[in-house]
Amino acid sequence: MAQVFDLLIVGGGVTGSALLYVASRYTDIKHIGMLEKYAAPARVNSLHSNNSQTLHCGDIETNYSLEKALKVQRAARMVENYAVAQPDIDHLIFRYPKMVLGVGERECQQLRQRFETLSPHYPKLRLLEAKDIARMEPAVAYSKGSPRADEIVALGSENEYTAVNFEALARSFVRQAQRVGDKQVSVEYNQRVLHIRRKGEVFVVETGDTSFQARSIVVCAGGHSLKLAHDLGYGHHFSVLPVAGSYYFTPQVLRGKVYTVQNDKLPFAAIHGDPDVMVPGKTRWGPTALVLPVLERYNWETVKDFMRVFNFDRKVWDVLYDLLKVPDIRNYMLKNFLFEVPVLRRDLFLRDVRKIVPDIKFRDLKFARHVGGIRPQLIDKENRRLMMGEAKIDTGLGAIFNMTPSPGATCCLENAEVDMRAVAQFLGAKVDEERFARDLLRGDSRHAASDLPTHLISGEDAS
């Protein structure tokens, strides 16, 4: 008779591996497994080249409300608390200066007001005038050797952890989970999950080679998660819209991370410049945003998977049509399409980069080939909207499906906390609250996870 896992995790990116770690370390769940389709963890969106490597704290993300910013701050602190306690900290988390730059009177006023709102909650956050920006990021403050003509102001800090190698972090989670002495923790690579079905009181997870049985399952497989949710009858009122991000490199012109003010009418990230933790001597710029018919960037075999979860119909068209009716979104999508056209894309992208560094030259800008991942955005067909936040289906029956975290990998441990508590409740397991708080919530009095931002679909909503 096949051995039955208490908890089986599908997907070995930073989200799935974070759950493997917290469930093995902080619960009394005895038999935990993880299945990963590739030969190592974090080979898709958590790969170091497929994301912006940013530890989002909520302070320089201008599209966040105060409530959202504080929840993201808590999530970021969990990642930091984990990383600084590891022996290989220098490979996991990095200190760089960071700022969000306002250019022109309107944006500068917006940042001054935002500073008044955020400063009581972010003691290291500073309002940076032109002279402060010049000290931190000279290339931002000067043009042709003179102070730039535009009014500029920034919010930022100089000595915080601001970047993470999420690929290395995922590997660390797996190593630490497998070192927990009183648990049976199994990790199986090269196991592509094809189908999930319910058989009595257990879930049967079928791969190309074998099948696994589990009392509870959590799927952390990006856009593929929705297809597996469909297997059990959930999430049919969702469609996946895969948004690909591309990047460019220049010689190193920034010391740290420089973001720009978000256009509130656009549901996509504004272009920013970052150091790349794996490519010294360069500044990486992006991301652009382009809808592609794949669930994994540069893997055209996933076109057929996209077709299954896109599930185009009149309701999907209505959502897309509503988006295209907004001039800012329509123009943004057209511009980002042109960003993918060779030769033309460099000239167009250069104009956006010069908002941050006025003296960047055309010859400095190089398209970063095979850099950038896919963010699977969900279309809620029932409510006719594009869901830009976190998307999670919790069936209430021991099966959870994670489609996309928000804001990205920063929330890996926070998302794992939510899933750990749900699985523990379903299995009747216990969580070591004292140890969890001591290890991961140091310096944060807001320990409860009950108000974390998720879109949950209950068991009654199965379609």
N, C-alpha and C positions, 0 to 999 in steps of 0.2 A: 504493500500500500504506500502511495506517495506521501512524503512528509509534508505536513501542512504548516505554512508560516503563520505566525500571529499577525504580522504586518509585512506586506510586500510592496515595495516602492518601484514604480516603473519610470525610468529616466534618471541618468546619473549626472545631470548638470548640477549647477550650484544649488538649485532649489531642492532637487531630490536628495543630493548628498547631505545637505543641511538637515533634512528630516531624518535621514539615516543616523546622523550624529546625535541629534537631540533625543530621538526615541531610544537609542541604545544607552545613552549616558544618563538621562533624567527620568526614565520610566522603568517599571519592573516588567515590561514586555520582554519575553525571553527569546523568541525566535523571530529575527528580523532579516529580511532580504532586500536586495536591490538588483534590478535587471537593467542593463545598459546595452544599447544596440551596437555601440562601437567598442573598440578594444581598450579604451581608457575613459575615465570620467571627462566631462566638460569638453566634448569635441564639437559642439554646435554653437549655440549662442553664448555659452559661458567661456568659450575659447578666447584667449587673451586678445586676439585680433578682431573679434566679432562684436565688441561692445566698447563703450567709451572709457571703461575702467574707472568710472567716477563713483566715489562714495557719496551719495546724495544725502545731505543733512537737512535740506529744507530752507536753508538761509539764503542761498543765491538762486533758487528756482522761483522766479517771479510769478509764475502761474499758480503757485500754491497758496491756499488760504492759511491763516495762522494754525487752524486745527490740523490741516493736512501736513503743514511743515513740522509741527511738534510730533506727529505720529511717525514721520519719516526720520526725524531726529532720534527717536527711540530706536528705530530699526537700525540706523547707522551705528548707534552706540553699541548695539549687540554685536555687530560685525567687528567693530574696533576692539571691544573687550575680549572677544575670542582671539583675534589675530595677535594682539600684543602679548598674550599668554603663551604663544607657541614658540618653540625653539627656532623655527625658521621664519620668524616675523619679517626679516628683511626681504623675503621672497613673496610675502603676502600683502603687506600694506605699506603705504608710502606717504611721506609728508611733502606737500608742495604748497606754495601760495595759491590762493584762489580769489576770484572776484567775479561779480556780475557788473558789466559796464553799461552805463547809461550815456547815450550820445544825443545831445540836443536838449532844449529846455523841458520838453514834455517828459522824456525818459528820466532826466535828472531829478525832476520834481517827484516823479513816481518813486524813485529809489530813496529819496529823502523821507518821504512819508512811510515807506516800507521799513526803513531803519527804525523809526519811532515805534512801529508795531512790534518788530522782532527783537530789538536790542535787550529788553528785559529777560528774554528767554535764551539768548545767544550771547554770553558774556565776552566771547572772543571776536564777535562781529564788529567791524569798524566801518564808519562812513569815511570813504576815501575821496578827498578832493584831488584836483589835478596834480598838485605837488606830491601827494602821497602815491598816486598812480605812477608818476614818473619815477619815483624811487623803487617801487616794486616791479613795474613793467615798463621800462623806458620806451620800448618799441610801440607801446600803446599810446603814450602821452605825447610823442614827438612825431613831426612830419618834416622831412628834409632839414633836420637839425634844429627846428624851432617848435615851440609848443603848438599843438594842432589848433586850428581855428574854432572847431566845434567846442561847445561847452561839454565837459565830461565830469562824471561823478561815478563812483563805484561803491558797492558793498563787498567786503571781503575780510580775509584773515590771512596771516602769514605763516603760522606754525601749527597747523592741524593736519591730521591724517585725512587726505583728500582723494587718494587713489588706491585701488585694490586690483590685484591680479586674480580675477574670479576663477580662472582655470586652476591656478595653484591653490586657491582657497577650497575648491571642490575636492581636489586630491587630498588636502589636509583633513577635511571632514571625514573622508572615507578611511584614511589611516587611523584617525583617532577613534572612530566607531569600531573598527576591527580590533582595537587594543583593549576594549572594555572586557574585563575578565569574566564576568558572571553571565554573559549573554552569548547566544549563538548568532553571529552576524555573518551573513553570506552575501557576497557580491559576485554576480555573474555577468561577464562581458560577452560581446558578440551575440546578444540575445535580442533580436528584433521582435517585439510583441505584435502579433498579428490580430489577436482577437481575445476578448474577455467575455466570459459568460458566468452565470450564476448556477450552481449545482447544489441544491439543498442549502446548507448553512455556510458553504464556502464559495469563494470565487475561483474559477479556473482561468489561468492566464496562459494562453497558448503562444508559443514562439515557433520559429521554423524548425527547431530541433526537438523540442520537448514541450511539456506543459508543467505549470506550477500551480499549487493550490494555496490559498490564503484565507484566513478569517476576515481580514480587512486589507484593502488596497488603497494606495494613493498614487495617482498618475501625474507625473511632472514632465510631460513630453511636449511642451509647447502646443503648436497647432494640432499635433497628432493626438493630444489628449481629448479633443472634441470627438474625433472619430471613435475612440475607445469608449467614450461616454455614450455615444450613439448605440454601441453594442448592447448596452444595458438599458436602453430606452430613454436616456436623458439628453437634454440639450438640443433637441431637434429644432427649437425655435432660435438657435444661434447659427450664424455663418462666420467663417474666419476670413478676415481680410489681411493678408500678409504684407507688412510694410517693411521694405528693405532699406537699410542705411548704408550709404557709401561715404568714404573718407578720402582726404587728400593729405599729402605730406609737404612740408616746407623745411628748409634748414631751421634749426632751433632759434626762434625769435622771441619766445615767451619763456619765462622762468617757471610758470605754473599754469593753472587752469583759468581761462578767461571766458566767461559766458556772456551772452547778450540778453537784453530784456525780451521776454516772450511776448509775441502778439497774441492777445487773449482770444482773438477770433480764429486762431490756428490751433488745431489739436496735436501739433507735432513740435518737437524740440527745436529751439532756435540754434543756429550754428554757433559753435564755440571752438576754441583752440585748447589743446591739452598736450602735455608731455606724454609720450608712450612709454610705459614702464619696461617694454621689451625692445624698444628701438631708440637707443640713446642718440643724442645729437639731432633729433628731429622734433618738430611740432606737428601734431596731427589735427586736422581740421574737419569738422562735420558735426552731425551727420546730415546728409541729404535724405530725402524720403521718397521712395518710389514703390508703388504697389506692383508686386511680382507674383506670378501664378505658381509659386513654390512654397513649401513649408520649411525648407532648409536652404540657405543661400548657397549657391554654386553646386547644388545637388538637384539636377533636373529630373532625377528619378522620382522626386517628391511632387511632380506635377499631378500625377494621378491621385495622390493623397489630398492635394489642394482641391481637386475637383469634387472629392467626396464631402469635404467640409465647407466649401464655398456655397454649394447647394443653391445656385442662382435661381431666383424666382421673382415675382412681382414685388414682394416685400423688400427683398434685397435691393432691387432697382429703385424703389421709393426712397430708401435710405441714401443711396449713392446720389440720386437726383437732388435730394434735399441738400447734400453737401455741396454739390456742384453749383447750386443756386447762390451760394455765398461767394461774392467776388474775391475776397481774400483767399479763400480755400481754393477756388478755381484757378486763380493766378499762381498760387503756391504750387499746386499740382503740376501745372504746365511748366513752370520754371524748373521744378525738380526732374521732370521728364527730360528737359533739355540739358540738365546737369549730367545726364548719362551719354550724351552725344559726344564722341571724341572730337577734340580740337575746340569746338564751341563751348564745351562744358568748363574748360579751364578759364576762359574769358569771363563767362557768366559768374562762376564761383568766385573769381578774383574780386569782383565788386562787393560781395558779401564779406569776404575776409578783410577787405580794406576798411570796413567799419571798425574792426578791432585794431589792425596794424596798417596804418595808411600807406606805408612805404613798401609793402610787399609787391614784388614784381612778377610778371607773367612767367618768366623763366624759373622762378623759385617754386612754383606750384606743380606738384606731380600727383597724378591720380594714384591712389593706394590700391593696387590690384589685390584681389582676394582678401580684402579687409572690409569688415562689416557683416552684420547678421540680419536676421528677420525678427520683427516684432509682430506676433499674431494678434491683431486687434479683432475684437468680436463685434459683430453686428447683431443687435437685439431686434429680431424681426417683429416681435410682438409690440414693442414700444417704439419701433422705428427710430433707432438711434445707434450711433457708433459708440461703443463703450471704450473710453480711453483709460479707465482705471484698471484695477486688478479684476481678473475674471476667475471665478472658482465655482465649481458645482459640487456641493456636498449633498449626497443623496440621503443622508441620515441613516443609511443601512450598511455602513462600513466601507463605502467607496467614495473617494474624493478625487476630483479631477481639476488640476491647475492648468490654466491656459497661458496666462501671462501675469507676472508680478508687476507691481507698480510701486515705486519707479525703478523697475528693473531688478538687477541682482542685489542691490542694497538691501532689499527686504527678504533675502533668503532665510535668515534665521527667524525673523518675525513671522513669515509665512509658515515656517516649520513649527513654530510655537503653536500657531492656530491649529494646524493639522495634528500635531502631537496631542493636544488636549482633546480634540474631537475623537481621535482614534482611541485614546486612553479611556474616554468615557464610554465609547461603544464596547470596548473589550473588558470593561470593568477593571482596568489597570490603574496604578497610582503614579502620580508625578511627584518627583522630589523637588518641591517648590523652593525649599531653602537653598539647595545646591544650585538650582537653575538661576535663582535671583543673585546668588553670590557670584556665580561665574559670568553671567551674561548681562545682568541688569545693574551692574555697579554704577553708581552716580545717577540713577534715574528712580525717582520716587513713584513714577507712574507705571507700576508693575503689571497692572491688569491688561490682559489681551482681549477682553470682551468687547472693547470698542474699536478694534482694529478695522481698517477700511477694507471690506470685501463685498463682492456681489455673490450672495449665496442663493442657490436654488434648492429648495427643500425637496424631500422625497415625494411630497404630494404633487410636485410640478412635473413629474416625469411625463414625457410625451411620446 
